[in-house]
């Protein structure tokens, strides 16, 4: 059974977002701090920077972290990953469940080369 207190961190930082959608770095001290290897359930954005010498820009990917059968799991877009892999990137960008669902749905159409 999922512990509802586990989601308290997510709802707290969601309420602390600034106008740019990010959580100010000092805000995490008010919710117990950031622990690199302790991801928390919630909905977030992952910023993937393009790689290479000439690369400029980035891609934004929705992330969901939740407890399943007693273990934390995560989806990066549609790919299952270890939540620790993305935690320190995503903790600064919490989003609502509705925003997560919309972004995930829109990502279903990215790269669709069908011209019909």
N, C-alpha and C positions, 0 to 999 in steps of 0.2 A: 504494500500500500504506500502511496506517495505521501510524503510529509508536506503539508501545506505551508509550514514554516520555511521550508526549503525555497519556496518561491518569493519569500519576503524580500530577499536581497534584490531580485529582479524588479519587483514593483517599486522598491525604494529608489533604485538608480534610474528607472524609467521616469519617475517623477522629478529627478534632478537634472534631466537633460537641459542643455542650454539651447539658445536659438539656432545654433548650428547642428543640433541633434546629438551632440556628444556630451558625455558626462565630464564635468571638470575634474581634473586629476585629484584635487584636494577633497572632492566630494566623497571619494571612497573611504576616507578615514571615518566618516560618519556612519558607515554601514559595516564596519569591521575590517576594512582594508582589503587590499587585493592580495590573494594568495595564488601564485602562479599555477600550482598543481591542484587547485581546488575549484574547478568550474562550477557554476551555479546554473540551475535550470532557468530558461527564459528564451527570448527571441532577440536576435542580434543581427548586425550587419558585419560581414567580413570584407575587408578591403584587400583585394589582391592586386599588387602592383605588377605592371608588365616587366618582364625581365629582358636584359640585353642592354648593350651600350646606347642604342638609339631609342630605347623604349621610354615613352612618356605616357602618363595616364594610368588608370587603374580600372578594375572591374569590381562592382559591388555585388556580393552574393549573400542571400539570406541564410541565416543559421538558426537552427532550433536545438536546444539542449534540454533533455528531460530524463527522468528516471524510468527505466524499463526493466522489469524483473529484478529490481534492486540495484541495478548498475546504471550509471550515467551513460548516455549515448548522445550522439549528435548527428545532425544532417547539415552538410555544407552544400546548399542547393539540394540536389537529389542524391548526394553521395554520403553514405554512412562513414563517419570518422570518429576518432578518439577525441572527445571534447577538449582534452588538454592541449591538443595540437593547435587549436584556434583561440583558446580562452583569452590570452593576453592581448590579442588583436581585437576581439569582439566585445569585451567587457565595457569598452568606452562608447559603444554604439547600440544601446538597447532600442528595440522598436516594439510597437504593439503587435499583438497576434494578428490583427487585421492587416497591418502593413506587411507582416511576414507572409501571410497567405497570398496577398496580392502580388508581392514580388516573386514568390515561388511560382505562382500561376503564370506570370509574365515571362519567367525564365523558360517555361515550357516552349515558348515560341521563338526564343533566340536561336539564331543559326538556321532557321527554317528556310531552305532554298526553294521551296515549292512556290512557283509563280502562278498557280491557278487561283 
